[in-house]
Structures are given as C-alpha cells and as structure tokens.
Amino acid sequence: MDTIASMRAFVAVAKTGSFSAAAQKLDLVPSVITKRVTQLERIVGTTLFHRSTRKVVLSADGEHHLERIIAAIAAHDQALTELRKGVRRLTGPIRIKVPTTLGFLRLNALVREFAELHPDIDMEVLLLDGPMNPCRRRHRHRHHGVSGEL
C-alpha cells in the first residue's frame, strides 16, 4: 500500500468535503479514494472522517492531524524533487583567481549561473593579470574544509 497516496486521498476528501469530488480532483474513481482513506484509517488506528449518505466531516482526530499530513506530503514531495535534481546545498566562501581576459570572456556567465544555483555561497572572483598558478592551494577554511583559493 502506498501511504503517501492514501494521505493525498485523505487531504483531497478533507478539502473537497466529498469522496467523489476528491476522486475527480485526483483523477481516480471514488472507490479508490474510499479504499485509500480506509487503509490510512487502519494504519493510524482511528477514524478520520464521520461519513453519512449526505456528507463527510473530519473527525476530531482527522482535524487534529490534517495539517501534519499536509506538511508530511509537502516534505515528501520536496525530498523527491531534490533527489531528482541531485540538489546538494553548498555554503561558505569561494575565491576564484583568474586572468582578466579569461574572467571577462568565459567566467562571467558561469559565475552568474553558479550563484543562482547556490545562493548560500559567498563568491569572490579576483581578476588578475600576470603569472599565477590557479590550482595552488594556500590555506584551508576552518569551518568548511574548503580551500581558500582555487
């Protein structure tokens, strides 16, 4: 059983006030929505809705847990999105030393794109003329273990 699918069904019923409206919203048949909500109720060991032939109303337990379930679904979706994108959060300082001509010709667009993808990076680009070794590491940053220069 897919617990997230059951949770989505529960939220849809809670928001629409009807199993058939929830089914329409999720592009499913009402019997699937009913089955998913019943399975969720079985898992959590409580009744989430009071049902009658005319209406569906959240039980006290259903009302109590609705926001938590919405938050759990959002966290699940966010985690999947980040996993699919391969998102890793980079933070801290980066210093890049490059010759002026290379900086103007090649680096500008790359730095902007990198900065947009990693807003928690504090980037410093030093445009220098003259001989230099761009790969020489001078020191390590104490908190992040990242070289201070590239």
Order of alpha helices (4+ residues) and beta strands (2+ residues): alpha-alpha-alpha-beta-beta-alpha-beta-alpha-beta
